[in-house]
Each structure stands twice: as structure tokens, then as C-alpha cells.
Amino acid sequence: MERTERLLDLVALLLDAREPVSWAELREHFPADYGAISDDAAERKFERDKAELLELGLPLTYIQGDDERKDGYVVERDAYYLPEVGLTKEELAVLYAAGSAALASEAFPGRQDLAHAMRKMGFFAGEQLPTPRVRMELGAVQADQDLGERLETLWEACAARKWVQMTYQSPKYAELIERRVDPYGLALRRGVWTLVGYCHLRQGLRTFHVHRIRSLKMNSAKPRTPDFEVPADFSLDAHVAHYPWQHRFHPPVDVELQLGGELAPRAESLLPGAPVTRGEDGVAHVRVAATFMDGLLRFCLALGPECRVLAPESARARVREMAERVLQRHAPQDPQAQEVRP
């Protein structure tokens, strides 16, 4: 077993333990590492692991047992955990369920860290944490093995601020392109994981769909020294669109919409972040900054006749054109026209 994996498993074992873990039990749990070598070699190996854990901030100590408790290693809760934040058991259950759903997706960056956090949560909650009985899905996440491995690599690169070398299959080009990228962050949007970072090839910030990455390698030189700094004003939200009209196809265009009927009271939730004003009749007027006009207009058409495009005129003309195409597509067929077809 590799050392990192062994240390993580050791941490998991100690955090899950409800009583001190004896040296004999440790050798039993790690037979290939502590059990298949001489006693002296096993003790030296464990001492090196223990020193590494202490350096990482895990207060592993050995306690002498008594009539009520056996000898063994424990993690002192008071020295390891932050002060209790006062979450109720229901709130802990919600956090636990959300974390379980993320782990169940098998394509979530920082899976090991998340699993470790959930172990902490369970240890902290003791017997008070209800077993989650809620299953949540993160949408149509492409949970293949390669995606999970690449997310883990990108997560580690983002955390350590190390550049990555990757081959990327862009939908705009037939051939694969080699890129070096400083990874700034990851975002999940509608089931698609997106990497945002500085592309050395294009000399600017770019977004990449993780499932289009064909190979990926993090710079392993000087692992404790960051390769780059993330700009203080960087924001994932500015580069990853949450809604169709936020895709960056052209400069922002202010589009004025009118929402009536049942749509009016839902204006803020339908178009988050857009300023809304209401007239005395309750009709909502919304101004949306669209960088993908067709995306916004398709959304408006889906809302039905209670959503009207007021301005600019170019948007009105475009939505009229799109609506006419819909009507033509669904117009009744002329029987006589069908008969003359070959």
C-alpha cells in the first residue's frame, strides 16, 4: 500500500474508532505494512507514519488503559475538532445526505477530502446522527472512471496551485490540442463539470469541459511550491454560465421583458439577479443582460404568452422570427399539397 493511501486509511480507522486502537489491532488492519515485517521494522514504520500525521495536525496519542478502557491510540477530539457550531441533528443529517449524494455520484472532486469530512461529522455527532434515508442525484453527471480520476487530479492541482498539461478535444477543432492550464476552479452546471483557468496557449482565461479532456497530468516538480496565484478578483460565476442567456456569444445586451399573469410573482426566481419592477397592475418588468440572445429568447418562448419581449427591437424581431418557425413546424399539413408530392 502506498504511504498516502496508508495514512488516509489510518486516519479513517482512528476517526471511526469508538475506543483506543491497540498496536496489535493496527498490525491486523494493515497486514502488508505493519504485519509482514519484523517487529522492529513495523514499529519504525509506524513511528514515521505517526510523525507525518502529527505534522499534518492530527493529534494522535497513546493512552494507558485502566479498568474501563484498554490501551491504544486515539485522536483527541478536543485537540482536533473546531468548537461545536451548534447544528441540530436534522441539520447534520442534511449535510450528511448531501455529502453522501456527492460521493454516490462517483464523479466529484475532492472525494477523499469529502469522505474525511463526513467521517469527522459522524465522529462529532456520535450516535446522534440519523442514518440518511434520502437519495439525491446530481443530475446527469457523466460518472465514468476517467472523469472521476481527472476531477481528482484537477482538485489537487487547484488546491496546490500547480499547472496541468492536458490534451483537449474541442468541439471547434477535429484534432486534439495540447494545452498548459493554470487551474483556478471547478464548477458543476447541469451535470457538466467545467474547469476554469488560465490557458497558456490562448494567453487568457478559458473554460474547459472536463469530459472533453483526453489526458491530464499535474506538474509534479516542487510539489509544495505553487506555480501561480489566482487573481483576487477571479470569480467562477463570471465564467461559468448558470442560465442559457449567460453563455458568452456576444457583448451583453439589455433586454426588457414583461411578465404577466402567473409569471409576474415568479419573476425573481425565473430570472435570478435581473432587476425587477412592478406596476400597479402587478405586471413585472425585468431587464436582463444577455450575452446569448437566442438562449434568452428560447427561454421566453417556453414561458408562453404571458412573457413578452419589449426591447430592443432586434430582440423583438428575433423572437418573432423564432415563433413563426415554431408555428410553421407545427402548422397543419395541407392534404392537397401532400398528394402532389412525389
Salt bridges, closest charged atoms under 4 A:
GLU19 OE2 - LYS70 NZ 3.59
GLU25 OE2 - LYS70 NZ 2.70
ASP33 OD1 - ARG6 NH1 3.16
ASP33 OD1 - LYS45 NZ 3.65
ASP39 OD1 - ARG27 NH1 2.76
GLU47 OE2 - LYS50 NZ 3.37
ASP49 OD1 - ARG3 NE 3.28
ASP49 OD2 - ARG6 NE 2.74
GLU137 OE2 - ARG135 NE 2.83
ASP182 OD1 - HIS200 NE2 3.00
ASP227 OD1 - LYS162 NZ 2.99
GLU229 OE2 - ARG161 NH1 2.77
ASP237 OD1 - HIS242 NE2 3.14
ASP254 OD2 - ARG287 NH1 3.93
GLU256 OE2 - ARG287 NH2 3.22
GLU268 OE2 - ARG278 NH1 2.87
ASP294 OD2 - ARG318 NH2 2.73
GLU313 OE1 - ARG316 NE 3.53
GLU321 OE2 - ARG318 NH1 3.19
GLU321 OE2 - ARG325 NH2 3.08
